[in-house]
Amino acid sequence: MSASRSGRTMLWIGPLLASGLIRSLRRLMRWRWLNDGVVRDLHRQQHPYVHAFFHDQLLMMTYSYRGREYGRRLAVLSSRHRDGEMVARTLERFGHLMVRGSTGRGGVAGLKEMIRHLRASRDAAFATDGPRGPRHVVQIGVIEAARLGRAPIVPVAFAVSKKKLSDPGMLSRCRFRSREASSCTVTPFSCHRGPIAA
């Protein structure tokens, strides 16, 4: 089998297996959302926001998005590299809109498209530290998208815990935590925490 053919096969079967794994993990965990009133209020007002998370929390992040319950969709920025293609095809299986671009390739085009989604009243998701890092250091793109898209940033985190060691197959508990939304001011590169103007 040629390398290109095996690569195409992997791009077809990989997302199928990955989405199956994510759905299976979802069923094996007890879920709790903390402070999700922040995003629920935004959804009720049909106000778009930036769903911001760190790259190393991507695996289960699709379940942190509550907009489906309100008939909304999430646009997700994904890199144009091969692993980004795998992520994009996996997340499309969960109903997300995928936008391609990263700091290295197609970044400006991807950022512009994310801004268009925000202005069209769609929510937008960013891995704020990007695949290249540095780890847990927010890149400027997410802040610019929020500022130009006139949308608040809502940081979202995912955590899993077991209170004590247990037998294999025992359920784990996991939590999604949303923080107070930050609204970007018109001044370039500045944000302040506070309530969102309707």
C-alpha positions as CSV (number, residue, x, y, z in Angstrom):
1,M,0.0,0.0,0.0
2,S,1.4,3.4,-0.9
3,A,2.1,6.0,1.7
4,S,-0.5,8.4,0.3
5,R,-3.1,5.7,0.2
6,S,-2.4,4.6,3.8
7,G,-2.4,8.2,4.9
8,R,-5.9,8.7,3.3
9,T,-7.1,5.5,5.0
10,M,-5.8,6.8,8.3
11,L,-7.5,10.2,7.8
12,W,-10.8,8.3,7.3
13,I,-10.5,5.7,10.1
14,G,-8.6,7.7,12.7
15,P,-11.4,10.3,13.3
16,L,-14.0,7.4,13.4
17,L,-12.0,5.6,16.1
18,A,-11.2,8.9,18.0
19,S,-14.8,10.0,18.1
20,G,-15.8,6.5,19.3
21,L,-13.2,6.7,22.1
22,I,-14.4,10.1,23.2
23,R,-18.0,9.0,23.2
24,S,-17.1,5.9,25.2
25,L,-15.1,8.0,27.8
26,R,-18.1,10.3,28.1
27,R,-20.3,7.4,29.1
28,L,-17.8,6.1,31.7
29,M,-17.6,9.4,33.6
30,R,-20.0,11.3,35.9
31,W,-20.2,14.8,34.7
32,R,-20.6,18.1,36.5
33,W,-20.5,21.6,35.1
34,L,-19.4,24.4,37.4
35,N,-20.3,28.0,36.8
36,D,-22.0,27.1,33.5
37,G,-24.5,29.9,34.1
38,V,-22.1,32.2,32.5
39,V,-22.4,30.5,29.1
40,R,-26.0,29.6,29.5
41,D,-26.8,33.3,30.0
42,L,-24.9,34.2,26.8
43,H,-26.7,31.4,24.9
44,R,-30.1,32.6,26.1
45,Q,-29.3,36.1,24.9
46,Q,-28.0,34.7,21.6
47,H,-24.7,36.5,22.3
48,P,-21.6,34.9,20.7
49,Y,-18.6,34.3,22.9
50,V,-15.0,32.9,22.6
51,H,-14.8,29.4,24.2
52,A,-11.2,29.5,25.4
53,F,-9.3,26.4,26.6
54,F,-5.7,25.1,26.8
55,H,-4.5,22.7,24.0
56,D,-3.8,19.8,26.4
57,Q,-7.5,19.7,27.4
58,L,-8.8,19.2,23.8
59,L,-9.7,15.5,24.2
60,M,-13.1,16.0,26.1
61,M,-13.6,19.7,25.4
62,T,-16.4,19.0,22.8
63,Y,-18.6,18.1,25.8
64,S,-18.0,21.5,27.5
65,Y,-19.9,23.3,24.8
66,R,-23.5,23.9,26.0
67,G,-24.8,25.8,22.9
68,R,-26.4,22.8,21.2
69,E,-29.1,22.9,23.8
70,Y,-30.0,26.4,22.5
71,G,-29.7,25.6,18.8
72,R,-26.2,27.2,18.5
73,R,-23.1,25.9,16.8
74,L,-19.4,26.2,17.6
75,A,-16.7,27.2,15.1
76,V,-13.4,25.7,16.1
77,L,-9.9,26.8,14.9
78,S,-7.7,23.9,13.9
79,S,-4.2,23.9,12.4
80,R,-3.6,23.0,8.8
81,H,-1.0,20.3,9.7
82,R,-1.8,16.6,9.4
83,D,-2.7,16.3,13.1
84,G,-5.0,19.3,12.7
85,E,-6.7,17.5,9.9
86,M,-7.3,14.5,12.2
87,V,-8.7,16.8,14.9
88,A,-10.9,18.7,12.5
89,R,-12.4,15.5,11.0
90,T,-13.0,14.2,14.5
91,L,-14.7,17.3,15.8
92,E,-16.9,17.5,12.7
93,R,-18.4,14.2,13.8
94,F,-19.7,16.1,16.9
95,G,-21.3,18.8,14.7
96,H,-18.8,21.6,15.0
97,L,-17.8,24.0,12.2
98,M,-14.1,23.7,11.5
99,V,-11.9,26.7,10.5
100,R,-8.3,25.9,9.4
101,G,-5.3,28.0,10.3
102,S,-2.6,28.3,12.9
103,T,0.3,30.5,13.9
104,G,2.5,28.8,11.3
105,R,0.2,28.2,8.3
106,G,-2.9,30.1,7.3
107,G,-3.1,32.0,10.6
108,V,-4.4,35.3,9.3
109,A,-7.0,33.6,7.1
110,G,-8.2,31.4,9.9
111,L,-8.4,34.3,12.3
112,K,-10.4,36.4,9.9
113,E,-12.8,33.5,9.4
114,M,-13.2,33.1,13.1
115,I,-14.0,36.8,13.4
116,R,-16.6,36.5,10.7
117,H,-18.2,33.6,12.6
118,L,-18.4,35.7,15.8
119,R,-19.9,38.7,13.9
120,A,-22.5,36.3,12.4
121,S,-23.5,35.4,16.1
122,R,-21.7,32.0,16.2
123,D,-19.6,30.9,19.1
124,A,-15.9,30.4,18.4
125,A,-13.4,28.0,20.1
126,F,-9.7,28.5,20.5
127,A,-7.0,26.4,22.1
128,T,-5.4,29.6,23.4
129,D,-1.9,28.3,23.8
130,G,-1.8,26.6,20.4
131,P,-0.2,23.3,19.5
132,R,3.4,24.7,19.4
133,G,3.2,26.4,22.8
134,P,4.6,27.6,25.0
135,R,2.3,25.5,27.1
136,H,-0.5,27.4,29.0
137,V,0.6,30.8,27.6
138,V,-2.2,32.5,25.8
139,Q,-1.4,33.7,22.3
140,I,-2.6,37.1,21.0
141,G,-4.9,35.6,18.3
142,V,-7.7,34.7,20.7
143,I,-7.7,38.2,22.2
144,E,-7.7,39.9,18.8
145,A,-10.6,37.6,17.6
146,A,-12.6,38.5,20.7
147,R,-11.9,42.2,20.3
148,L,-12.6,42.4,16.6
149,G,-15.5,40.0,16.8
150,R,-17.0,42.0,19.7
151,A,-17.3,38.9,21.9
152,P,-16.4,38.1,25.5
153,I,-13.9,35.4,26.3
154,V,-15.0,32.6,28.5
155,P,-12.1,30.4,29.8
156,V,-13.1,26.8,30.1
157,A,-11.3,24.0,31.9
158,F,-11.8,20.2,32.2
159,A,-10.7,18.1,35.2
160,V,-11.0,14.5,36.1
161,S,-10.5,13.0,39.5
162,K,-10.8,9.8,41.5
163,K,-11.1,10.4,45.2
164,K,-9.4,7.0,45.9
165,L,-7.9,4.3,43.8
166,S,-10.5,1.8,42.6
167,D,-10.8,-1.3,40.5
168,P,-10.3,-1.0,36.7
169,G,-13.6,0.0,35.0
170,M,-14.9,2.1,37.9
171,L,-16.4,5.4,36.9
172,S,-14.4,8.6,37.2
173,R,-15.8,12.1,38.1
174,C,-15.1,15.0,35.8
175,R,-15.9,18.7,35.9
176,F,-16.0,21.5,33.4
177,R,-15.5,24.9,34.9
178,S,-16.3,28.2,33.2
179,R,-14.9,31.4,34.5
180,E,-16.5,34.9,34.5
181,A,-16.5,36.2,31.0
182,S,-13.9,38.8,30.1
183,S,-15.0,41.5,27.6
184,C,-12.4,43.1,25.3
185,T,-12.3,46.8,25.1
186,V,-11.7,48.8,21.9
187,T,-8.2,49.5,22.9
188,P,-5.9,47.0,21.1
189,F,-4.5,44.1,23.2
190,S,-6.4,45.0,26.4
191,C,-9.1,43.1,28.2
192,H,-10.8,43.6,31.5
193,R,-12.9,41.3,33.6
194,G,-16.5,42.3,34.3
195,P,-20.1,41.8,33.3
196,I,-21.1,41.5,29.7
197,A,-23.2,44.3,28.2
198,A,-26.3,42.9,26.5
